[in-house]
Amino acid sequence: MPILVGDRDGLADHLRSAGIETRSLYPIPTYRQPIAEYGGPPSPLPGAEACAARVLNLPIYAQMSPGDIDDVVAHVASFMPAR
């Protein structure tokens, strides 16, 4: 489940310390992947850069119990600043 968060790496570390695996599937925006360089260097895409720096994929799979989901949500919430 992808989410956008201001401190992606901090949240990933926080969740990892609780035994919750996360991934950043595209830490380098797709347009800057080696295959995209065919035909010359890519033009800058600041929106893609901003999203790539903030997106974090939380675990989601069919075997997750409601308790597992609650655990992930609680750990994400405990990392986020109070509003």
Rosetta blueprint (number, residue, H / E / L):
1 M L
2 P E
3 I E
4 L E
5 V L
6 G L
7 D L
8 R H
9 D H
10 G H
11 L H
12 A H
13 D H
14 H H
15 L H
16 R H
17 S H
18 A L
19 G L
20 I L
21 E L
22 T L
23 R E
24 S L
25 L L
26 Y L
27 P L
28 I L
29 P L
30 T H
31 Y H
32 R H
33 Q L
34 P H
35 I H
36 A H
37 E H
38 Y L
39 G L
40 G L
41 P L
42 P L
43 S L
44 P L
45 L L
46 P H
47 G H
48 A H
49 E H
50 A H
51 C H
52 A H
53 A H
54 R H
55 V E
56 L E
57 N E
58 L L
59 P L
60 I L
61 Y L
62 A L
63 Q L
64 M L
65 S L
66 P H
67 G H
68 D H
69 I H
70 D H
71 D H
72 V H
73 V H
74 A H
75 H H
76 V H
77 A H
78 S H
79 F H
80 M L
81 P L
82 A L
83 R L
